């Protein structure tokens, strides 16, 4: 399967965790490392419904400056349905092409660390704690 992904021009990865286990970070470790040959970009396709817009950061991306902060911004995301509906899909260059772990950090504000309970209250509906926080990322080869 790893060989097939290396030869494809695009693929998607899903990261998820139950709301009760959410720590502000979604993380996934793979048995075998991904090796992406050539130039690649990534875009956020869907994310769990939030009550407010959230910064979605990914440790595989190039740094971008946002509000005088250098961050690895995947997207600034908000959707009532949890998917992109406005037709705009922003791709960001992947800088780390060899990885076995992906970390996605979700922040309400870039310039302050918010306690976990406050982050959950600000971003997510008070529903069943077994509901999942889920993120779908699409990778595509360019050039």
SULNOR-V111105 format. One line per field, one symbol per residue. psi: psi as a letter, one per 40 degrees, with the letter a starting at -180 (. if undefined). burial: + if it has 9 or more other ideal C-beta (glycine too) atoms within 8 Angstrom, else -. A space follows every 10 residues. Layout:
psi = ???
burial = ???
This chain:
psi = ddddddeiei iihhhiiidd eheehhihhi diihhhhahi iiihdiiihi diiihhihee iiiihhffhh ighdihhhhd eeiheeehhh iihhdgehie hhhhhhidid eihhiddddd dddiigahee iihihhhhhi hi.
burial = ----++---- -++-+-+++- -+---++--- ---+-+---+ ++++++++-+ ---+++++++ +--+------ +++++-+-+- ---+------ -+++--+-+- -+++++++-+ ---+-+--++ -+++------ ++++++++++ +--
